[in-house]
């Protein structure tokens, strides 16, 4: 090679390196959105896999077990119980769990904090069990009466979203009330001891409170928020062929289990109450109105989540509204669509 050709070769090499770096930057910039799913593997290859699944009040495990959906699993599942959705998002981001089902607000808080999770399935929870409760003898008759009052709520939970939307509906903002951020057990204590004037909460805690305390409902989420639940999976699990395969199988099993529960409401309510230690009447009330039916991860549903995210940002509850669809991955939709259930 002659000396005179070195500059040209050098420039070509530098150009190739720059193009490669730019391509790498584009790949990293796209990391918030859905990536191409890894190849699946035969279920027979999952014998050594343990899928880590987050749960709340035993609901997911109880449903799967009651419907027989945990029989003949080609992999193992380890369930972990959480008090609400936000800790599940944190655990998934930290790689401690692979999957969980949350309400409609935790994924918004997760996206706002750049959580390493994706929404992979959707469920119609009706919103009927997501309520704002006051004591039966309280002078508070409607949401507008909450001005200046103390309202207990779990931060980042579906109840937080419902409360925010209800306040917005009557022209109030979070600054017009005193938000007391507490997880359900502590919120129950505060509300019972009247250290909180109202309690924004979801089933089965709503049903439990209605059975144990003289309360009134001043608002419910139906028609105000989408009342949805979402299955969230960690980015790490979605990128792994074996866990990705197991997640697909688990989502199908869960959808079939919900269909069983819908078709056998009395059997499910009784088994649910036994599994999670609730009075049968409480279990029946909660599951009769809050059973999460598989629904489409549609543009309309994602749009309603964006509206809720925007409201959280506008009210100062989060720093900025995330572009929510970047935290949605529809890779399992074709598999789940035949299993969707109308309420």
N, C-alpha and C positions, 0 to 999 in steps of 0.2 A: 504494500500500500504506500503510495507516495505521500510525502509530508503535506502537499497542497490540499489533500482531501480530508485531513483531520478536522478542520473547522466544521465542514458540512456534516461529517459523521457525528461530531460532538453535539451539534444543534439538533440532529435527528434524535439522538439518545435523550437529550434534555427534554425535547418535545414529548417523547413517549412517556417519560417519567411524569411530566406535568399532567398529561392526559390521564395517566393512571391515578395520580393523586386526586384530580378533579372527580374522576369516576368514584373513587373511594368516598369523597366528600358527599357526593350525591346520594350514595348508598346510606351514609350515616344520617343525612338530613331526612331521608325517608323513613327512618327507624320508628318514628311515632305512628306511622300508618301501618296498615296491614301488609305483611310480607307474604311472599309465596309460601304456601304450606309445604313442609317437608314431605317426602314420600312416606306413605304408611307402610307398616310391616304386618305380616300375618299375626293374628291374635295368639297363635301358638308360640310366638316368640316373646310373649309378655310375662311368662311364668315367674321371672325373677324381679318383676317391677312392682313397686309400691307407690300408688298414686296418693298424694297428700291432699285431702279435701277438707276445706273449712266448713263449719256448720254453725247454726244459731239455734239455740234451744232444742237441739236434737232433731230439727225438722227434716233436713235432707236425709240423714241416716235412717230416721224412723220411717220415712216414706218408702225409701228403697227397700228396707228390710221387710216392712209390712206387706209390700207388693210382691215379695219374692225376687226382687230385681238384683239382689246380691248373691243369688244362687248361681253356682257354676261360673264364677268370675274367672277369666283367664289371667287376671293379675290381682294384686292385693290392694285394699284401700285402707288408709289410716285416717280416721276422722279426728279433727280438732275442733273444739267448741269455742266460739267467740261471742262476746256480748252484743255486738252490732256489726254492721258492714264495714265501717272505716278500718277497724283493726284487721279485718280480712284482707283488704286492699294492701295494707302495710305488710302483712305477712307474705302475700303473694309477691310483692315487689322485692322483699328480702329473700325470696327463694324458699320460704318455710312451708308454703302450701302451693299446690298446682292449680287449684280450682275452688270456687265458692259461688254461692248464689246470694246476691245482695238485693237491697231495695234500689230505688231509682236515683238516689242522691250520692251514695258512696262512690260510684264510678266517676261522677262529676268532680268530686273532691280529689279523687285519684288522678284524673286527667289534669286538673289544675296544678297538682304537685309533680307532674311528669312521672307518674307511677309506671312501673314496668309490667303493665297488664293490658289485656284487651277484653272488650265485651264480645262474647262469642255466642250467646243465646239470650232469648228474651221470654218473659213470662207475664201474663196478665193476672195481676193480683187483685184487681177490681178497685182497690183503694178504700173499700168499705170498712176495713179494720184499722185503717190509718186515721186516727181521730185526735181531736183536742178535747180533753176532759176537764171538767171543773167539778167541785163538790156540789151535791144536790142542793144544798142551802146557800150556794154562792150567789151574790148579786150579779155576777157576770152572766149575761143572757146570750151574747153573741160575740163574734170576733172583735168588733169595734170596741167592746168593753174591756179589751185586754190592755188598752193604753195605760202605761205606768205600772202594769201588773207583772209579777214574777212568773215566768213560764219555764218549766223544766223540760229539757229536750236533749237528746243525745246528738252532739255536734256531728254534722256530716251524714246523719241517718235520713231515711225516708221521711221520718217525722219532722226533721229540720226543714226538708224541702216542702212538706205540706204546710207547716207553720208559716214559712216565708211566703208561699203562694197565697195563703189565706189572708195574711196581713196586707199583702199587695192588693188583693181584691177589694179591700175596704179602705184603701188609701193610707195604710200605715206602713211603717218601715221597722226593721229590727231595733232601731234607736228609740222607737216609741214605746217599747216594752223592755222589761228586764229579763234577758235571756240567762237562764241558769243551766249551763251545760253539764249534764249528768248522764251516766249510763243507766239503763232501766232499773236496776236494783236500788241504786242510790236515789234515783228520781222518784221511785215509789215511796221510799222513806220520807223524802222531802215533801212530797205531795200529801201523804197521809198525815204528817205532822203539821201541815199547813204552812210550811216554809216556802212553798210554791203555790201560787193561786190557780195555776192551770198546768196541765201535763200533756204535751204532744207525744203520742206513742203509737205503736203498731201492735198487731196481733202476734202472738197470743197474749201479750201483756195487757192489751186493751180488754180482751175478754176476761182476763183474770181480775183486772181492776173493777170491771162492771159487776163481777160476781161477788167480790169481797168488800167493796166500798160503795157507799151511796154517791153515785156520780151522775152527771149529765154530759151529753155530747153537744158541743157547740159548733163543731165543724168536722166533716170527714173529707178525705181526699178525692172521692169519686167526682169526676167532672171538673175538678180544679187542677189536679196534676194527672199524669198518665197512669198512676197506680201500678206501674210496672216493676218487675223484678228483673235482674240481669245475671246471667252466668258470666263470671270473669275468670280468665285463665292467665297465668303468668307468661310473660314473653319467653322465659326460659323453657317452660313446658311445651309451648307451641312450637318452639324451634327444634325440639327433640322428637325424632320419628316415633319412638316407642310411646312416650307420654302423649304425643299428639294423637296416636292411634287409640290409646286408652281413653282419652278425653272424648273422642267421637263415640266410642262404645258406651261410655258412661252417660253422655247426653241422651242417647237413644234409650237407654235403660230408664233414665229419669223421666223422660217424656211418656214412656209406656206405663211407668209407675203412677204418674199423675192421672193418666186415663183410667187406670184401675181404681184409684181413689175417687175419681169423679163418678164412676159407675157403681161404686160400693161405699157411699158416704158414711153409713152407719158403722161398717166394719173399720173403715179408715179412722173415723173419729175415736172409736174405742181403742184401737191400737195406738194411735197417736198419743192419746191421753195417758195410756199406760207407759209408753216408751219415755215420755218426757216428764212424767210425774204430775199431771194435771187432773183436776176433777173432770170426769167424762162430759159434763155439761159445758165446761169451759172449752175443752178440746173440740166439741161439736160446734160451738159458736164460732171459734176461731177458724176452723177448717171449712165451715159452711160458707163463709164469706171471703176467706183469704187464701184459698187453695190457688197456687200459682200454676195457671194453665199455659202450656207452651204456645207462644205466639210468634208471629213473623218479626224478624229484626229488620223492619221496614224503614224506608226513608222518612215516612211520616212519624214513626216512633222516635227515630233518632233526631228528627227536627224538634219534637216536643222536649227531648232532653236538652237540646241546644238552647231552647227558650228558657228552661229552668236554670241552665248554667249562666245564661246572660243575666237572669234575675239575681242570682247569687252575686255576680260581679257588680251589678248596678247598685246593690244594697250594701256592698262592702264586706260581704261574708267571705269572699275569696278575692284575691288580688286582681285577677283577670280571668275572663271567660275563655276556657280552652276551646279549640275547634274540635268538638266532641267526636265527629265522625272519624278522626284520626286514631281514636281509641276503639274503633269497631273493626272486628275481623269476622267476615261472613263465610269463612271456609267450611263451616259445618251446615250451612243453611240448606243446601240441596238434600243432605241426609235427613235433616229434621223437618223439612216442609211437609212431607206426607203425614207427620205425627202431630201437626198443629191441632189445637182444640178450640172451638168457639165457646165462649161463655154463655 
